[in-house]
Amino acid sequence: MSEATVDEQGRPEPPLAAGETQTLLGFLDFLRATVRWKTQDLSTEQLRRSLPGHPSGMTLGGLLKHLSYVEDNWFTEVVGGAASMPPPWDTVDWQADVDWDWHSAQEDDADTLRALWEASVERSREVVAVAAAAPVTEGTDAGSPDPLAVTHPAWGGRASVSLRWVLTHMVEEYARHSGHADLLREALDGSTGE
């Protein structure tokens, strides 16, 4: 297997001709690296800054914390089947603030936010490696030897989603927020780039 091509920002380029799992993970890792690039070398104060004159309170720090939560929610809790979420999510009162991940980032320093995101991404990679390699047996919900088709209870058991759906959703999630990160970073220091 050859090494991935890395671009000038240090992002691994998605494979041009690979299987479905490698392609989905390739795009997800590229987008994760985009978020890393857009948030690297910024101070705590810069990560807390929103777009000047814009009503949105979105910040790069909030974006990092939100993506940390999304990683743990979909991979650790849903696909991995963890009985409880890891800290800090395990003690959050989401009823009191449904956007706690975004809002509470204002209290965190840059190192804490980066470490939280890195740890969440690492847990996600571990869960996906196990789930994608798991043999699918007869009588499973997938009904075929395709680990991407195996479903996992989501939304408190109200529905189930496949690993394929989760990976595709995460590509969409990161793609949308990478666009936000582009705007926020450019407003901070003029840095541009895809």
C-alpha positions in Angstrom: 0.0 0.0 0.0 1.4 3.4 -1.0 1.7 6.4 1.3 -1.0 9.0 1.0 -0.2 12.1 -1.0 -0.1 15.1 1.4 -0.8 18.6 0.2 1.1 21.8 1.1 -1.0 22.3 4.2 -0.2 18.7 5.4 -3.6 17.3 4.5 -3.8 13.7 3.2 -5.4 13.7 -0.2 -8.3 11.3 -0.5 -7.5 8.2 -2.7 -8.5 8.5 -6.3 -9.3 4.9 -6.9 -10.0 2.9 -3.7 -12.8 1.0 -2.1 -15.8 2.6 -0.5 -14.5 2.6 3.1 -11.1 4.0 2.1 -12.7 6.7 0.0 -15.1 7.8 2.8 -12.3 7.8 5.4 -10.0 9.6 2.9 -12.4 12.5 2.5 -13.2 12.6 6.2 -9.5 12.7 7.1 -8.9 15.4 4.5 -11.6 17.5 6.0 -10.4 16.8 9.6 -7.0 18.0 8.5 -8.6 21.1 7.0 -10.1 22.0 10.3 -6.8 21.4 12.0 -5.1 23.7 9.5 -7.7 26.4 9.9 -7.4 26.4 13.7 -3.7 25.8 14.1 -1.3 28.4 15.6 -4.2 30.5 16.9 -4.3 31.8 20.4 -7.2 31.3 22.9 -8.4 34.8 22.2 -8.4 34.2 18.5 -10.3 30.9 18.8 -13.0 32.9 20.8 -13.5 35.6 18.2 -16.6 35.6 16.0 -17.1 37.3 12.7 -17.2 41.1 13.2 -20.6 42.7 12.6 -22.2 39.3 12.1 -25.1 38.1 14.3 -23.7 34.6 14.6 -21.7 33.8 17.7 -19.8 31.0 15.9 -16.1 30.8 16.7 -13.3 28.5 15.7 -13.1 27.4 19.3 -16.8 26.6 19.3 -16.4 24.8 16.0 -13.6 22.6 17.5 -15.6 21.7 20.5 -18.8 21.0 18.5 -16.9 18.7 16.1 -15.4 17.0 19.2 -18.9 16.3 20.4 -20.1 15.2 17.0 -17.2 12.8 16.7 -18.0 11.2 20.1 -21.7 11.2 19.5 -21.7 9.4 16.2 -18.6 7.2 16.6 -18.1 6.5 20.3 -21.8 6.4 21.3 -23.7 5.3 18.2 -21.3 3.1 16.3 -19.2 2.0 19.2 -22.2 1.5 21.5 -20.5 3.1 24.5 -22.8 3.0 27.6 -22.0 6.6 28.3 -20.2 9.5 26.6 -16.7 10.4 27.6 -16.0 13.6 29.5 -17.0 16.4 29.2 -20.2 15.2 27.4 -21.1 12.8 30.2 -22.2 15.6 32.6 -23.7 18.1 30.2 -27.3 19.3 30.8 -28.3 19.5 27.1 -31.8 20.5 28.2 -30.5 23.6 29.8 -28.4 24.5 26.7 -28.8 22.6 23.5 -25.7 24.4 22.1 -23.5 23.9 25.1 -20.7 22.6 23.0 -20.6 25.9 21.1 -21.2 28.2 24.1 -18.9 26.5 26.6 -15.9 26.8 24.3 -15.6 30.4 25.4 -14.4 29.1 28.8 -11.7 26.8 27.3 -8.2 27.6 26.3 -6.7 26.8 22.9 -4.7 23.8 24.2 -7.8 22.3 25.9 -9.9 22.6 22.8 -7.3 21.1 20.5 -6.6 18.2 22.9 -10.4 17.5 23.2 -10.8 17.4 19.5 -7.7 15.3 18.9 -8.9 12.8 21.5 -12.3 12.6 20.0 -10.9 12.0 16.5 -8.6 9.3 17.8 -11.5 7.5 19.6 -13.5 7.8 16.3 -10.7 6.2 14.3 -10.4 3.3 16.7 -14.1 2.7 16.6 -14.2 2.8 12.8 -11.2 0.5 12.5 -13.0 -2.1 14.7 -16.4 -1.7 13.0 -15.1 -1.7 9.5 -13.0 -4.9 10.1 -15.8 -6.8 11.9 -17.1 -9.8 10.1 -20.8 -9.7 9.5 -22.5 -13.0 10.2 -25.7 -14.5 8.9 -28.8 -13.1 10.4 -27.5 -9.7 11.1 -29.4 -6.6 10.3 -27.1 -6.1 7.3 -27.8 -9.5 5.8 -24.5 -9.3 3.8 -20.8 -9.4 4.5 -20.6 -5.6 4.4 -19.6 -4.0 7.7 -20.6 -0.5 6.3 -24.2 -1.8 6.1 -24.5 -2.9 9.8 -26.8 -0.6 11.6 -26.5 0.9 15.0 -29.2 2.4 17.3 -29.3 6.2 17.1 -31.4 9.1 18.6 -32.1 7.1 21.8 -33.2 4.0 19.9 -35.8 5.8 17.7 -34.0 4.8 14.5 -30.9 3.0 13.4 -28.1 4.1 11.0 -25.4 2.2 9.2 -21.7 2.9 9.5 -21.9 4.0 5.8 -24.5 6.6 6.8 -22.4 7.9 9.7 -19.3 8.2 7.6 -21.2 10.0 4.9 -22.9 12.3 7.4 -19.5 13.1 9.0 -18.1 14.1 5.6 -21.0 16.4 5.2 -20.6 17.8 8.7 -17.0 18.5 8.3 -17.4 19.9 4.8 -20.0 22.4 6.0 -17.9 23.5 9.0 -14.8 23.7 6.9 -16.5 26.5 5.0 -17.3 28.2 8.2 -13.7 27.8 9.3 -12.5 29.4 6.0 -14.5 32.5 6.7 -13.6 32.8 10.4 -9.9 32.3 9.8 -9.8 34.8 7.0 -11.5 37.4 9.3 -8.9 36.7 12.0 -5.7 37.1 10.1 -6.4 37.2 6.3 -5.4 33.5 5.8 -7.1 32.0 2.8 -7.1 28.7 0.9 -9.4 25.8 0.4 
